[in-house]
Structure formats: C-alpha cells, structure tokens
C-alpha cells in the first residue's frame, strides 16, 4: 500500500461503529451468511466540512437508517455503512479559508457529524472516514486493475493556471460565469444554479478562488477513465439492474441521460491537489485522484475498517444485495461512474441492486444557508429542545420522494400535534391507561368476538401493506400505514368504549377490548421502530416489554398477567409561540441583509438630499438612505438568544440609533463588534423584535462563507452616505426590506453594483469592505 506525503494522515480507522463518538480500532467478523438474505446498505458520504442540514439528513442517512432498521427487524443479515467524505478540493479550499491543514479541518468536523447523526438516532454499523490507509489501498488497487485492463488513458489538456499562486487550479479553485445559465458564481466542477456539471475551462470570466486573479491556460497531463470503452458492459448491467432492483423513477431518468453512446465521455480522474489519494504512477507525484473517482470507493474502504470479512460483502454479487441511498444530485456517480469503475476491474464486485433517491428539501420560501442563518441545521435541531423523534417523523412524512418538498414550521407543528400526538400518542396513552385504570396495571384475560376478529383481519391487511411498502423502499407509504393502523386503534377504542363497559359491569368485554388494544400498542412499537426508534423505546418501557421483530401478522405478544409500567404521555404539544420564535430564529438575520458585497465607495457628504461627488442632486433618485455608523454598545437580546441589541452612532446630525441585529451567531465575542464602523440602512420602517424597537438595518456581506459586517476606513466621517454612481438621495419614508432587495446590490468583477450592472457604487475614494476579524 502506498501512502506518500500528499496524504499526510495517520488515520488508520478514524471512524465510529454504531455512531459511538470514540474511535473504534477493532474490527468485527461480520460476514454474509449462507442461506440468509444478506443486505449491504450505504448512504451518500456527507462532505466533512459542512454541518448537515435537514435536507442532507433526510436525503441519505435518515432514509437509509429506516431501511436498515427494518430489514434487521425482519431477521435479515444486513450492515449499514457510511462516513465522511474528506478528500478533494472542497476540503482543501475550506482549510485554506480556516487557516488550518486539511487533516485538522477533517478532525474538527468529523465528531460534529458523528454527534448530529447519533442524536438523530442514526444506527450505522460503521460510520467511518475516507482519509484512511484503507482508502488508499483499495483505491489504488482498483485503479491499477483499470490501468492494466486498458481503461485508463493519459491525455494532455489545457488547464487553468494561476501565475500568482504558481499552481494549476483544480476545479473548485476556479469560479466564474456558467456558460449554460449565466450564473455568475458557478464553480469549476458544477453550477449550483442549473446543476450542470462543468469543466473549469468552460467558465466565462474565470477567476482564481484564492486571490481572484484571472488564470491563464497552460498544458498539463491527466488520467482519464475511458467510459466510452465501458459502454457495452455498463449498459448491459444497467438494463438488468434497474429493472430487477426496481430503481426509483428519478434515478432511472437521470441515468438514462448518461448511458447512451453519445452521452458517455472520458472522465478525468486526477486533480492538481495535495490532499487526496495519491496516484501510484511515475510522473503523477504532484496529483491525487479526483474525489468523485474515489469517494464511492470509500464505501468499500470503510467496510474494510469495520469487518475483516469485507471482501465477502463487496465481492459476492450472487449472495449480497447492495442498496444505496442519496439525493438526486449524486445519482450519476452511483449509477454510472462507480459501476463502470467496478466493471472495468473485471473483479466480481457486488453491484448496485436498488438505488433510492430523493429530490430536494427546501426551507420555507428558500434554501438552507448556514452563513445566512436560514433553515435548520443538525446542531440547531439538537439545541432546539424538540425531541429527535419529532424531527424524524416530520422529515420522513415529508420525504421528497417524487418531487421537491418544503420544510414549513406551520406544517411541522400540525404534523407533530395533529398526527403524531393526537393519533399515535393518543392511542398508546389510552390503550395503556385503561390497563392501569381498570385492571391494576395487569394485562387481563380475554374472549374475542366476531368484531374483534374482523378488526384483527383489518390490521393484518395493513401490516401486509406496510411490509410491502418498506420492502420496495417506499418509506413514506410505510409510515402512512403505521399511522393508519394507529387511527384504526383509536376508532376501535372509541367504538367499543371500555369506560362505558366497565360502568355497565361488562368486565369480560372491557378486558377483551383492553387486551386487543394493548397488544396493538406492542405491535405499533415494532412497526414504528424503524421510523421513530426513541419513541418505540419509550413505548416498550411503559409496556415493560423487550424489543421485538416485525412480524407478518398481528400477534398477541402481551400475555394475560403481564404487568405494565408507569403510564406517561409520549409526546408534548408544540406551542404556536415557540413555533413563531423558531420562524424568526431560523429565518435569517431579521435586521441585517446579506448581499454579495465585497467593496464599495463612500460619499463623505452628510447632506440628506445630495449624494453625488459634486454635491449636486443630479441623476436618478435613490430611495435607500445608507450611511456610515459606529457601534458604541452591544447587548444580548434578553428574549432571543440569536439577537444583539446594538447602539450605533450616526454622527452629530443624526445621533444614536438602536438596531436589533442577528449578528450574534457570527460574532459570538461582542468585542469584535464594539467600536466598529459599519453601514446602516437608516430609512427602514421602525419595527419590534421580541419587544425591542429596531430603528434600522445593518448591511452585511457573505465573505469566505462567513456573514460579516461591512466596515470602512477609520477616517470616514460618521453619517457619510453610500450611493451608486449616477444617483442622488431621495429617501423613501418607512422603507421595507423587500424594497431594499429590489435594488439588487451585488458584486461584479470585484466591484459593487446596484440596480443593474452599470451602476457602480463609486461616490468617493474610501472603500467599504467585509470585516476580516472572523477569518
């Protein structure tokens, strides 16, 4: 096994087993079992340098966890493998921003991921890492076989080179304008706007991510996976696998656009980076494998750190079924590139059986953004005080299986209160309460009548539908069946009225109704466990009954004479007040707007009605009164832990204003704000945030992935105006945030523009810049 200095890691395992946060250096002897159904489950490896949000969680790890728990509870032999994707440009660029090594960055974020998934009850058999010796060994072995079989070609290609950095720029070190949709902040590997995959040389107006200089084209050698030569075996495999494995429709559609003679192209598999799996060929000492060549191989290497019998899982195509879970943006890498890579080795690898993909989960009216404070991320879910089973239920009930779906706080509260609490929680509580209330916590003897037998038949029909749905990985349908069974249980109790029966001294009939009900509670605990394991555990604790398998039929497992435990409500309701607070907390900064502003100029003229350099009122009226201020006091908002209350001096003519700002998440240390000059929108309509008046809005920028205030040189006079060229101030009273957004402040070629791309903000020589204290 080769591991040169490019790798710089001593992480021989670096993973966790069953989501323990301690490093697990021992390996199990888990292996496929003869005569049993053996299932290998993976979920897409999350990028290590991102804190996962709710869309990431439902898109891969949570969905796979439900299926893994289900098949194990059905008695099948299965392992669930995942881990952090640690190599590649994204890690190297983030490490550059954070002023640390890639290894230090990965070591920082890995336990963050492990903690979040552990809190969400994700029960991996192994949650590992790709920056391991095992990853190097397995990747290089696969590459060598591809090379020996003639599926690797060497080509000279023109690549963008940064003269000032003296290096060839890997794809994510290049930014520019997308040639397909004209999005002006596309990455060199993919456009986040139209989702099209790109090569860096396709970008218009490319720039180096490190120093924003314009790169030049220069010739260099790279290695390519010859996908066209693999078309015949790949297409043959795909046709059989998609049908046999019953792939999701979106996975089939995406894959079809790739697997056709004119659709397959040679794919470059090397990059000019230091952080990655070394290329074991002379002349390639300064290059590593492209992360999307070796990331999927990470499933194999992580399995190798879990069990000594890993080859029996990954080289047993007739004995092991491979189920893979991911978001739709990852499909071609799992259904085209990874399978082609394995086929090209001529080794008997276990190939993809079923691929389960999701569309995107959006947040309210927009997208999740950590830097903008928009949407719920894993660490925030933990600190919310809402139990993990509530989050799991909503995400699974709202799983975007066929189309994009949206996280909505109002819907979140409705599903938690009306469905989970009032349906399931209510049935469990009633069923157990009657045992406690009428039969001294002891399961009574029973006599079934025809009505009971018909009810049991109806439950069996729903259990059959439940099992069928989960076998086909239709998770939402399976969850609906559980909730329908619970609703049937509520109806059964309501129709039979055990409280009335006991009053009528019909104890035998009352006992039968209670007996059937408490056994259905036990049944639901099992059916619900793949979805809500913590809630199932609470139910079993109240039943004083052990964990159980999922059966084909409704069985009476709670026998007469069994004593149940203390009965407590399962689910507490969510209040409208708390939901309203979460809307504000996770809706982005309420009094700071995030624009892509990197620098702009200031007018030192303090006159309210003039903003041009000459002091005249010529040009087009500009409705936003934006001025330079200075923070003189920073206090915590007493009713909202994500807000600051700022006192800002706007000069002798305008005095001091109070502004409530959502900067607390970015500037944890108040000292980083005190005394700072910044830019303030002054004619914003006065508003209240949690009872505190706010008299303006702080303008901020997203720089290097971090929300920062815009600051100016110390010599700039307080109260100075900031305006686009060709405009004069004509302040609109009671201005709104929505009105301000229409002004379209953004960066073009490093300069701030507003209104359209011809109006540069150039009213003086002093520049506005993002505050650098957070970098």
N, C-alpha and C positions, 0 to 999 in steps of 0.2 A: 504494500500500500504506500502510495506516495503522498507526502504532505509537506509541501515546501513553504517558504516564508510568506508566500502570498496569503496563506490561510491564517497563520498567527493564532491558532486556537488550541487549547489543551482540553477541550470539552469532549471527552470520550463517550459520554452519555448525555449529560446535561438535560435530562428530561424528567418527567414525573410519571408515575404509574397510578392509575385511579385518582388523578388530579391532586395527589399529595404535593405540597409545595417544597418538600425536601427532595434532594437529588437521589434518585434510585439507581444504584450502581450494580444491583443484582438483576439477573435475567431469569424469567420463568422458562419452563419447558413446555409451554402451551403449544399444541400442535393440532392439526386436523385429525379427526377421529374416524376410523373406518366404520362404515355403516351408518354414520350420522350426517346430518346436513351441516356443512361447515361454511360459515359466512364470514368474509373479511370485509369490514366496513371502514371507510375513510371519509373524512370531511376535509374540504379545501383548507390548506395550511394558511392561517392568517399571517399577514405581514407583521413581523415582530415590532416594527417601530410605530404602529398605530394602536391606540386604545380602541377596542372593538365597540361599535355602536349596536343598537338593537337590530338593524338591518343585517349587519355582519353575523350576529348571533343566530338569527332565525335562518339565514341563508345557508349555513353549513353546520356548525357544531350542534345546535339545538335539534335540528331536524334529524341529523344522524343519531343523536343520543336517543331520541324517541324510538327509532327503528331498532337500534342496538338493544335497548332495554326490552323491547317487545319480543324480538327473536330469542333472546336469552330466557325470557319468561315462558316462552313456548317450548323450551327444552332443547333448543338448537345450540350447537357449538359455535360461538362467534367471538371475534375480538374487534375492538373499535380503536383505530389508530388515528392520531392527529399530532400536530406540533406546530411550532412557529417557523415560518419561512424567513430565514435570517440572512441569506446571501443576496447579492445584487446591488444595483445602482441605488435603489430606494434607501437601503440601509447606509450605503456609503455617503450619499448626499445628506441624509439626516444627521449622521455622525459629524459631517463637516459643519453643519449648522450648529450642532450642540457642542462643538469643540471637544470631541472625545473620539476614541477609536471605535471602529465598528463593533469590536468584541465587547467593549464597555457598554455600548448602546444596547446590544442584544442582552447582555447580562442585566441591564436595568429593566428592560421591558418584558423579558420572559416571565418573571414572577408576577408582573401586573396581569398578564394574560391568564396565568395559572390561577390566580386569586379570583378573577372575574368568572372564569368558567366553573371553578369549584363552587362559588356562591350560587351560580345558576343551576347547580346540580347536574353538570355535565359529567357523566361517568365514563371517562376514557379508560380503556385498558392500558393505554400508553399515550401520554402527551409529551412529546419529545421536541427535539430541535434539529435543524439541518446543518448547523455548524459543528459537525462531529467528524471524527475519523471514519466512522462507518459510512457517512455520506460520501466522503472522498473515495473510499474503497469501492463502494457499489457503483457510483457514477463513473469512475474511471474504468471499471471492468466492463460496464455496458458500452461505454464509448469505444474501448479497444475492440470489442466484438463487431460493432458497427463499422469501424475503420477497416478491420480485417475482411469484412464481407462486402466492402466496396460502396458503402452507403454514406461515406464522409468524403466530401470534396473540399479542395483548397482553392480559394479564389482571391484574386487581388481586387480590392474595391476602394472606391473613393470614400473617405470618411472625414467628417468634420474634425478639424484640429484647431485647438486654441493656442495661438502663438504666445500669449502672455502667460498661460499656465504650462506651456510646453508639454502638452499631452493630447492624445486622441480622446475625443469626447464620447463616452458611452451614451446610449440613447437618452437616459434620464438626466444627463448633464447638459442636454440641449433643450431649449424651449423656443417657441416661435408660433407662427400663424398656420393653422390647419389648412391644407390645400383643398379639403373637401367642404368644410362648413365655414371657413374663415374665422374660427375661434382663435383669438389672439394669444392664448396662453396654453397652447397644446404642448404636450410632452413629446420627446423624440421617439417614444415607443407606441403611444396611443393618445388619441384625442379624448379628453373627458367629456366633451360636448356631444360629439356624434358617435363616440365609441369605436371609431375605425382604428385598426392597427396601422402604425406608421413606421417608416424608416426616418432617421434624423435628417437625411438629405432631402426628403420630400417637403420639409417645413419651409414656409416662406418667411423671410426676415429672421433667420435663426440667430440665437444668442447663447452664449455660454452661461450656464446656470451659476457658475462660481463667481465670475466678475462681470457678466453681462456684455462682454465684448463680442464682436462679430467674428465667428470662426472662419477658417479657410478650408477648402477641400484638399486632401492630401491622400496619397495612395498607401494602403496597408493590406496585409494578408489576414484572412479569417477562414474559419472552418464552417462548412455548411452541412446540414442534414439533407440528403438528397430525397426529398419527399416524392418527386415525380417517379423515381425508380421504385418506390414502395407502393405505388398506386394500386396495382393488381392485388397484392395480398391485403392491403388496407381496406379496399372497397369490398373485397370478398368477406373479410371478417366483419365489417360494419353491417352489411346487409343481414347477416345471420344474427349478430349480437343485438341489434336494435329491435328486431322482431322477437327474438327469444326472451330478451331481457325486458321487453315492454317499456322502452325508454319513454320519458316524458316528451310531450309533443314539441315543446320549445327546444329540447336537446336535439331531437331529430331534425327540426327545421334548420337550426344553426349548423349542424354537422353536414347536412346536405349541401349547403353553400360552399363548403370546403372540399368535400370528397367528390370531385369531378376532374377529368383530365386537365381542363384549363384552370381549375381552381387551386391545384397543388403547385407550390413553388418551392424551390430550395430555401431552407430556413437557416439563417446564420445562427450558430450556437456558441460563439465565443464573443467576449467583450473585453475592452481595454480597462480593466479594473484590477485592484489589488485584493479586494475582499470577495472571495468565492472559491469554488472548487478548482484547483489547478488543472491545466490541460497537460496531459502526460505525453507531449510530443516535443522534440527538439525544435527550437525556434519560436516556441509559444510560452516561454517562461514568464513573459510580462502580461499574459492574458489568462482569463478564467472562463469557465463555462457560463453561458447566458443562463440567468436564473430560471427561465421557463424551459430550459432543457433539463436542468437537474432538480427543479422544485418538486415535480411529481415523483421523481426518483426518491425524494425524501420519504414518501410513504413506505418504500421498501427499507430504507436505511433505519427509519425509526422503528419499524417492526424488528429489525435486526438487533436493536438495542433493548427490545422487550423480551424476545424469546430466542433461545439457541436454535430453535426449530423453524426459523423464519423462512428458510427456503421451501419447507413443506407447505407454507401458506402461499408463497409467491411463485412457486414452480409446480403447482398441482392443478392445472386447468380443468381436469375432469372431476376433481374432488372438492374444489373450493369455488364459491360464488363471490365475486367482487362487486360490492355496492358502493358507489361513490356519490357524495352529496356536495353541492356547490351552488353558487349564484350563476346566472346565465352568462356573465362576462367571462367565466372560466371554462366554459364548455369546450371550445375548440382545442384547448391544451389537453383536456382529458379524453376527448373522443377522437382526436386526430393525431396530435403530435406525440403524446405519451404512448398510445397504442402502436403508432408507426415505429417509434423508438424501440419498443419491446419486440415487435415483429422482426425488425431489422437485425436483431441479435441472433436469430434462429434458435434461441433457447425456448424451452417450454414454459413461458411465463403464464401466470394466471391473468387472464384478460378481463376487461370490464364486462360485467354481466348487466347490471342495471345502473343507470345514471339518473339521479333525482336532482332536478334543478329548480331554482326559484327565480322569479322576476325580482324587481327591486321593491324594497320597503322605503317609502318616503316619509318625511316628518311634517305633519300638518300641511301647510301650503308650500313647503320647500324641501330641501335636502338636509341631511345631517351634516353638521360642520362643527368640529371640536373648537377650532380657532374662533368661530363666531358665537360660540355658546348656544348653537341651535341643535335641538334634539337631545335624546337621552343616550349617553354612553354607559358602558358597563360599570365604570367606577361610580357614576352618578346614580345608577339604579341601586347599587349597594347602599349608598348613603341616603336614599330616599325614604327609608323606613317602611317601604312596601315589601312584603314577603316575596321571595323569589317565585313561589308558585303562581302568584297573580301575574307577574311578568310573563312567565312561561305560558300560562293559559291564554293571555291576550295575543302573544306573538303566534302561537300555534293556531288559534281560532282565526287569526287574520293573516295566516301564511300566504304569501303571494305566489300561488302555485301556477296559475294560468295567466295572470296579468299583474301589473304593479299594484300594490296596495299602499295604504297610508295609515301611519300611526296618528290617532286622534285622541286627545285627552278625554273629550266627552264620550267617545266610544269606549275608551279604556275603562272609565268609571261605569258606564252602562253594562258592559260585559262582566265586570267584576261583581257589581251589585246585583244586577237582574238575572244573570246566568249562573255565575259561579256560586254566589252566596245564596240567592233566593231559590235556586234549583237544587244543585248538588248539596250545598251546605245545609239547606233546609231539610232535605230528605234524610241525610245522615243524622242530623241532630234529632229529628222526630223519631226515626226508627230506633235509635239508641235510648232516647228519653223514655219511651214507653216501656222498654225493658226495665229501666231503673225505677220508673214511677209505679208501674203496675205489678212487677214481678221481682222486686228486691234485687235488681241487677243480675238476675239469673235467667238464662235462656229457658223458656217454658217448653213443655210437651205440646204436640200439635196434632191436628187432624185436618187434612186437606179436603176441601170440597171441590166441586167442578169449576167454580170460579177461580180458585187458586190454580188449578191445573191448567186452565186456559191462560191465565196470567203467566205462568211459568213457560208455557209454549211460546207466548209472545216475546218473552225475554230471550229465549233460546234463538228465535229468529233474528233478534237484534245482535246477539253475540256472534252469530254466523256472519252477519253483515260487517260487524266490527273486525273480525279476523280477516275477512276477505279484503277489506279496505287496507288494513295495515300490511298484509302480505304483498299487496300491489303498491305499497308506499304512498297511499293516498291518506296522508296524515290528517288533514282537515276532516275528511269524511269519517275517519275512525273516531276522532274527538267528538264529532256530532252524534255518533252512535252512543257514546258514553253518556252524553248529556241527555239524549232521548230516553235511554234506559232509566236515568235518574228521574226524568219527568214522569215516566210510567210508574216509578215507585211512589212519587208524590201523589199521583192520581189513585193508585191502589190504596194508599192510606186514607186519602180523602173519601173515596167511595165506600170504604169499609168502616171508617170512623171508630177506631178502637176505644177512644174515650167514651163514646156512646155505648159501646158494647159492655164495657166494664160497669157503667152505671146501671145497665139492664141485667147485671149479674150473668151475662153470657161470657163467662171467663174462658170457656173452651174455644169459642170462636175468636175472642180477643187474642188469646195465646197464639192461635194459628196465624193470625194477621201479623202479630209482632214477630213471630218466628220467621215467617217468609221475609218480612221487611229487614230484619237484622241480617239475615243471610244474603239478601240483595246488597246491603251495605258492604258486607265482606266481599262479595263479587265485584262491586264497583271499585273497591280499594285496589283490587288486582287490575281491572281494566283501566283504571285511571293512572296506575303507577308509571307506565312509560311516559305519560304526559306530565304528570304532577307528582313526582316521587316523594317530595316532602309532605304534601297533603295526604298522600296514601299512607305514609308512615304515621301521621297523626291519627288517621282513622284506625289503623291497626293497633295503635297504643290504647285508644279508647275501647276497642274491642278486646284488648289483651289477647291478640291473636298473632301468630307469626306470618312473615312474608310468604306468599304463595305463588304458584304458577298460574298462567292464564289457560283456562280450560276451553273445551269446545262447547260446553253447555253450562247452564246454571246448576251448580251443585250445592247441597246443604252441608257446608263445612263447619258451621257454628252449631254444635250439638246441644240438645237439652241438658241442662245442668251446668253449662259453662257460665262463668261469672265475668261480666264485662267490667271495665274500669270506670273512672270518673268521666262524666259526660260534659264536654265543654263546646261552645261554638267554634266551628272550624275557621270561619272567615269573618273578619271585621269589615264593616262597610267603609267605602271611601267617601269622604265628605266633599261637597261642592267647593267649600272654602279651600281645602287642601289641593284640589284639582286646579282651582284658579291660581293658586300660588305656584304650582308646578308649571302652568302655562307661561307665567312670567319668568320663572327661573330658567326654563329651558327654551324660551322663545328668542334667545339672542339678547344682547345688551339693550335695555329699554331706552336708554338715553345716550347711546353712542352709536354712530353709524359706521359700518365697515366699508370703506371704499378701497379700491386698489391704488391708493395714492402713495407714491414714493417720494415725490418732491414737488413743491410749487412755490411761487413767489408771493411776496407780501407788499402791499401798499402801505407806506408809513403815514399816509394822510388819514387823520382821525375824523374828518368831516363825514357826517351821516349821508350826505347826498352826493358825494363825489368819490370815485374810485379810480379814475384814470391817473396815469403817472403825472399828467399836467395839472390835475385837479379839476378839469372841466367835467361837465356832465354829458359829454357827447357819447354816442354809441348806443347800444341796446340796453334797456332796463334789466337789472339783475335782481331777482326777488329775495335772495337769501342774504341776510346780514351776518357775515362771518368775520370774526375778529380774533385778535391775539389776546390771550389772558394768561394769568399766572395762578397756579394752585397755592393757596395760602393755608388751607386746612383740609385734612382728610379724616373723616369719622366713619365708623361702621354704621350701616343702617340697622337700627335695633329690631326691625321686624322682618328683615330679609338678609340671609347670610351671604348672598351673592352681590350685594349692592354697597357702594360707598356713597356718602353724602359729602360733596365737595364744596368748598368755598373758593370762588375764583374771582380774582381782582382783574377787572377790565379797564383799569385806568381811572384817572381822576374825574373824567367826564361821566363815566358810567358806573363807577363804584363796584361793589362786590355782589356777586350773584351766587345763589345756592343751586347746585345741579346734582341730581341723583344719577349715578352712573353705574353701569355693570362692569366696571374695570376690576372688581375685587378678585375675580378668578384669575386674571392675568398678572395683576400687581398685588401679590399677597403681602408684600412688605410696603407699608404706607410710605416709608422713607423714599421709595423710588418715585413717588409722585409729588411729594411736598417740595414746593419751590420751583416746580417745572413750569415752563411756558408751554402753552398749547393752543389749539384752535377750537373756537366755540361758535356754534350756530346760535345767534342771540335772539332772533325774532320768532323762535319756536313758541307755539301756543303753550302757556303755562299748564302743567299737569301735576298729578299727585301719584306717587308710587308708595303704596303701603302707608298712606297717611302723611307722607313727607312731600312738600312742594318742590318741584323742579322747574327752574327758570331758564332752560336752555338745553343744549346737547353738545357733548364733547365729540369731535370728529376724530376717528381713528383710522388706522390702516392695518392691513394684514401684511406683515413683512416676515419673511423666513418662516412662514407657518405660525406666526405668533401675532395676536392682536396687540397693537402698540398705539399710544397716543402720537399725534403729530406735534413735534416741537420745533422751535425756531432759535435763531441766534440770540444771545443774551442782549445785544444792543437794540433789538427791535422794540419799538415803543408799545407799551400796553394799549390795547384798543385799536391797533392798526388793522386796516381792512385787508381781506384776502379776496381777490376777484379775478375772473377770467379776462383776458385781453379783449378789448372792443366792447366792454360792458361798463355801465355805471350803476351805482346802487340805487335801487328803487324798492326799498324793503316792503314786503308784503306783511301786514299785521297778522298775528295769530297763525303763523306758518305751520305746516304739518310735516311730519317725517316723510309721508308719501309724496308730498310736493317736492321735498328736497331730493328724493331718489330720482325724480324725473330729470334733474339737472345733469345726471349721467357723469358724475366725476369718476375718472379712471386714469390709468397710465397708458400712454402710447409712446413706445420707443424711449422709455425712461423719463418722459415729461408728463406732467399732469395736464389733462384737458377736461373741458366741461361742455355741456350742451351737445356739441358734436366734435369731431376730431380736429377741427380747425381753430378752436378757441383755447389757446394755451393760457394757463394761469400765470401770467407774466406782468406783474404790476410793480415790480421793483427788483432789487438785486438779492435781497435776503431770501434764503430758501427755507421752505418747510421740509422736514424730514421725519421719518419714523424714529421714535425714541429707541436708542440702541442699548438701554440698560438691561433688557431682558435677554440679550443674545450672549 
